[in-house]
Amino acid sequence: MREAAARLRAAGVRAAEWDAELLLRHVLGWSRADLVARSGEPLPADAAERFGALVERRAARVPLQHLTGVQAFWRHEFLVTPEVLIPRPETELLVERSLELLPATNPALVVDVGTGTGCLALSIAAERPLARVFGLDLSPAALQVARRNAVRLGLEARVDWRQGDLLAPVDELHGQIDLIVSNPPYVDPADPLEPEVRDHEPALALFPPGEPLSVYRRLWPQVAIALRPDGRALVEVGAGQADAVADLARAAGLVEVETWPDLQGIPRVVGAARPR
Ligand SMILES: C[S@@+](CC[C@H](N)C(=O)[O-])C[C@H]1O[C@@H](n2cnc3c(N)ncnc32)[C@H](O)[C@@H]1O
């Protein structure tokens, strides 16, 4: 593990020790406790070989989650493939705010735009058993991953998956939706990006077409029609985008526009309401 960590550090991997440990545990199927208790055992030959191969792929800057196939988010573990964005910890803020807006005793109608792994739609569905949840994505491949995650979590009867552009797939529900959540593509391709992101995560999930705010510019006017009166929307934004995205929400006729910071203090979520 020490050798692997040194190899990863030399390749520029940030959390080299952690990644080396995780890959070794992945190969052995061991918990952290196993690693402490069984560290005297010799490594089976095939495990050593598989570990070495994974470390080489990680040193080539393949994301850890593409090697282990999973990422933890909120209270669950989600399957991850190269077709979907790897769920990020800051996105958990969207779940937190959503749960504050959704009383557990109400059968709310919730729509997640650009669902990817389904991490938002499924986390909300799991926490709010009475909610009816839709997960939408332009990418059919992403929706397949989201469906597999729903089955794994036993939530397949609770979430409908639909393919299409922004809110178009649920046009029959326009005017009735209680809550819309979205973590849309907002990365500027001119920004410096780690090779794990730039070379391995789907461009459709990262980069908006044209300019960095183009998806919000199209999304807010659709939100203003799709929400029920007094319904709410919460979107994630990139660092430095919150004020401009809040202005776009107001320009679309939405009210009670607010922003919330993530754990690093970066304004990360913009919320808005349809007037009553
Ligand atoms: C930043 S990822 C978010 C994935 C997931 N919700 C999360 O938070 O981890 C954005 C998602 O939006 C989808 N997407 C991009 N453009 C879209 C569009 N015009 N309509 C619907 N979905 C879109 C991408 O395929 C991708 O799955």
The ligand as an SDF file (V2000), in Angstrom:
LIG
                    3D

 27 29  0  0  0  0  0  0  0  0999 V2000
  -23.6220   18.1300  -13.6060 C   0  0  0  0  0  0  0  0  0  0  0  0
  -24.4570   16.6320  -14.1030 S   0  0  0  0  0  0  0  0  0  0  0  0
  -25.4320   16.3230  -12.6540 C   0  0  0  0  0  0  0  0  0  0  0  0
  -25.7260   14.8760  -12.4050 C   0  0  0  0  0  0  0  0  0  0  0  0
  -26.3870   14.6040  -11.0430 C   0  0  0  0  0  0  0  0  0  0  0  0
  -27.6630   15.3010  -10.9200 N   0  0  0  0  0  0  0  0  0  0  0  0
  -25.4680   15.0270   -9.9110 C   0  0  0  0  0  0  0  0  0  0  0  0
  -25.7580   16.0560   -9.2780 O   0  0  0  0  0  0  0  0  0  0  0  0
  -24.4750   14.3400   -9.6530 O   0  0  0  0  0  0  0  0  0  0  0  0
  -25.5950   17.2990  -15.2910 C   0  0  0  0  0  0  0  0  0  0  0  0
  -26.5330   16.2900  -15.9530 C   0  0  0  0  0  0  0  0  0  0  0  0
  -27.3950   17.0230  -16.8370 O   0  0  0  0  0  0  0  0  0  0  0  0
  -27.5680   16.2990  -18.0440 C   0  0  0  0  0  0  0  0  0  0  0  0
  -27.9200   17.2880  -19.0950 N   0  0  0  0  0  0  0  0  0  0  0  0
  -27.0960   18.1070  -19.7840 C   0  0  0  0  0  0  0  0  0  0  0  0
  -27.8050   18.9050  -20.6150 N   0  0  0  0  0  0  0  0  0  0  0  0
  -29.1200   18.5830  -20.4230 C   0  0  0  0  0  0  0  0  0  0  0  0
  -30.3510   19.0420  -21.0000 C   0  0  0  0  0  0  0  0  0  0  0  0
  -30.3730   20.0270  -21.9170 N   0  0  0  0  0  0  0  0  0  0  0  0
  -31.4950   18.4840  -20.5750 N   0  0  0  0  0  0  0  0  0  0  0  0
  -31.4990   17.4970  -19.6360 C   0  0  0  0  0  0  0  0  0  0  0  0
  -30.3760   17.0160  -19.0660 N   0  0  0  0  0  0  0  0  0  0  0  0
  -29.1910   17.5490  -19.4480 C   0  0  0  0  0  0  0  0  0  0  0  0
  -26.2460   15.5740  -18.2410 C   0  0  0  0  0  0  0  0  0  0  0  0
  -26.4050   14.4450  -19.0530 O   0  0  0  0  0  0  0  0  0  0  0  0
  -25.8580   15.2290  -16.7990 C   0  0  0  0  0  0  0  0  0  0  0  0
  -26.3440   13.9550  -16.4350 O   0  0  0  0  0  0  0  0  0  0  0  0
  1  2  1  0
  2  3  1  0
  2 10  1  0
  3  4  1  0
  4  5  1  0
  5  6  1  0
  5  7  1  0
  7  8  2  0
  7  9  1  0
 10 11  1  0
 11 12  1  0
 11 26  1  0
 12 13  1  0
 13 14  1  0
 13 24  1  0
 14 15  1  0
 14 23  1  0
 15 16  2  0
 16 17  1  0
 17 18  1  0
 17 23  2  0
 18 19  1  0
 18 20  2  0
 20 21  1  0
 21 22  2  0
 22 23  1  0
 24 25  1  0
 24 26  1  0
 26 27  1  0
M  CHG  2   2   1   9  -1
M  END
$$$$
